Amino acid sequence: MLRERGIVSAEDAASLLTGLDHLDREQLRAARFDGSCEDFFFFVESLLEAQCGADVAGRLHTARSRNDIAITLYRMVTRRELLHVFEEVLALRLVLLKQATAHVDTIMPAYTHTQPAQPTTLAHYLMAAAEFLARDAGRLQAAFHTVNRSPLGACAITTTGFPISRERTAGLLGFECLAVNSYGAIAAVDYILESAAAVAILMVNLGRLTQDLLLWSMQEFRFLSLPAGFVQGSSIMPQKRNPVALEHTRILASRAFSEAQAAMTSLHNTPFGDIVDSEDDLQPLAFTMFADARRVLRLLAASMESAQFDTARMAACASGQFLTATELADTLVREAHLSFRQAHHLVSEAVQANPEDESPVRIAADLLRVAPGIASREVLLDALDPRTFIERRRITGGPAPAAIEPELERARELQGQLSQWARERGEALAAAHAELLAWRC
């Protein structure tokens, strides 16, 4: 860009390029602070001086500051990390969609307030998780677009008197556009805050899902089991199969969430300007957050891909505990033309008549005792069947196969769109990098 704008000569630009090409990356990675240079930027410049001389090397810093260089680097790494997390979200979501497809007819109890509530299907539950992952993907996309704006050319904070092209450097570095206002390009930290917020919400979502999966793994539930590679035995209790993969997932989600919170807290009440607070000490925290978030997603995806569900046990639990009482009341509304409140009262009275006996035959008998002739015994028994309960809930968003199948199709279509977005972003960054490396005077 400096050459194209006539700020440095073609000869100096060629010398700078050659010098940059000959820098030893391993030497840079291995470098430790020894006091000979103020910081890493000056260390790199000193190595460049050895390649092409101090006068030429010093020209590279024309119209640049450590301020805009550092934030440009941070944004480049942050966008890369966001794309990695985004891709892991899609991988987990794909696993959930596959499991949902295999369990459209798997009946299980749904819970409200941690208590058995109504019958549903495993597919219905998993599709709820797939939905929040799609929203998480949307938040990561929004964060990516916020991050992927170039601050380069803002210099210290007020740009420069040289006729540089910020647009050119933005394009060569794969940025979509500029962080236009130079003061904000240096001072604003919402690019990292938005990224942390997206990761924090994702981790809360995954933590809640993982908590359910751990409950399902308890012997009292026995809904879910993991294969040998995802469980741990006991050094003293021979019978133990501890689902430690899910425990690791839970704590890693908590860690990543805490790291996101720590990043936000670190920046709270800092001045709106160029400050160290948003730089060297903060950025490693954000990178650790991303790394832990990716571990959560990979581990949970692997656990869910190999998870086995006890479908008979789940169906049995959905058949008891009066979970179909709502449909019984709905049936009285349809068959006997009662108000729902009247129907609710009658069903409640029938249930409470003998709460120890959950059998449909007993419930139907007691309902007919308190309300003789209100409906046929066959109609009442059919209403108390979990499959009937699910089949009748076929409106948009319900658990009936007729509602789930279109939802699965839409989810697969969205999965393709999200995957395409990730591919396009990766290709755009690769193309910009290729153009940058191919350019010669």
Stockholm file with secondary structure:
# STOCKHOLM 1.0

chainA/1-441         MLRERGIVSAEDAASLLTGLDHLDREQLRAARFDGSCEDFFFFVESLLEAQCGADVAGRLHTARSRNDIAITLYRMVTRRELLHVFEEVLALRLVLLKQATAHVDTIMPAYTHTQPAQPTTLAHYLMAAAEFLARDAGRLQAAFHTVNRSPLGACAITTTGFPISRERTAGLLGFECLAVNSYGAIAAVDYILESAAAVAILMVNLGRLTQDLLLWSMQEFRFLSLPAGFVQGSSIMPQKRNPVALEHTRILASRAFSEAQAAMTSLHNTPFGDIVDSEDDLQPLAFTMFADARRVLRLLAASMESAQFDTARMAACASGQFLTATELADTLVREAHLSFRQAHHLVSEAVQANPEDESPVRIAADLLRVAPGIASREVLLDALDPRTFIERRRITGGPAPAAIEPELERARELQGQLSQWARERGEALAAAHAELLAWRC
#=GR chainA/1-441 SS CTTTTTSSCHHHHHHHHHHHHTCCHHHHHHCCCCSSSSSHHHHHHHHHHHHHCHHHHHHTTTTCCHHHHHHHHHHHHHHHHHHHHHHHHHHHHHHHHHHHHHTTTCEEEEEETTEEEEEEEHHHHHHHHHHHHHHHHHHHHHHHHHHCEECTTCTTTTCCSSCCCHHHHHHHTTCSEECCSHHHHHHCCHHHHHHHHHHHHHHHHHHHHHHHHHHHHSTTTCCEECCGGGCBCCSSCTTCCBCHHHHHHHHHHHHHHHHHHHHHHHHTTCCSSSCGGGTTTTHHHHHHHHHHHHHHHHHHHHHHHHCEECHHHHHHHHHSTTTTHHHHHHHHHHHHCCCHHHHHHHHHHHHHHCTTCCCHHHHHHHHHHHSTTSSCHHHHHHHTCHHHHHHTCCSTTCSSHHHHHHHHHHHHHHHHHHHHHHHHHHHHHHHHHHHHHHCCC
#=GC SS_cons         CTTTTTSSCHHHHHHHHHHHHTCCHHHHHHCCCCSSSSSHHHHHHHHHHHHHCHHHHHHTTTTCCHHHHHHHHHHHHHHHHHHHHHHHHHHHHHHHHHHHHHTTTCEEEEEETTEEEEEEEHHHHHHHHHHHHHHHHHHHHHHHHHHCEECTTCTTTTCCSSCCCHHHHHHHTTCSEECCSHHHHHHCCHHHHHHHHHHHHHHHHHHHHHHHHHHHHSTTTCCEECCGGGCBCCSSCTTCCBCHHHHHHHHHHHHHHHHHHHHHHHHTTCCSSSCGGGTTTTHHHHHHHHHHHHHHHHHHHHHHHHCEECHHHHHHHHHSTTTTHHHHHHHHHHHHCCCHHHHHHHHHHHHHHCTTCCCHHHHHHHHHHHSTTSSCHHHHHHHTCHHHHHHTCCSTTCSSHHHHHHHHHHHHHHHHHHHHHHHHHHHHHHHHHHHHHHCCC
//
